[in-house]
Amino acid sequence: TCTDVTDRKRAERELRERTALLRAITESTSDLIFAKDVEGRMLLVNPAALGVIGHPAEQVLGRSETDWHHDPVEAAAIAENDRRVI
């Protein structure tokens, strides 16, 4: 049996290219870039945002503000704002 994988290979190449582009943009800008899921967990964070946050990516990715923020009151306020925005 033969299977044409041309479309799958093209889609994989496009995904790699777009991922590389997103990484280049987020890592090269001084602007804060981050994304959270509907539960407020950090999905993406760039070096500029990590500089403000003050924690390495390993400590914030997959976690919510209340898990890593140094000020629990401020973390709760940010989490509440995230809930309203999302």
Secondary structure, 3 states (H helix, E strand, C coil): CCCCCHHHHHHHHHHHHHHHHHHHHHHHCCCCCEEECCCCEEEEECHHHHHHHCCCHHHHECCEHHHHCCCHHHHHHHHHHHHHHC
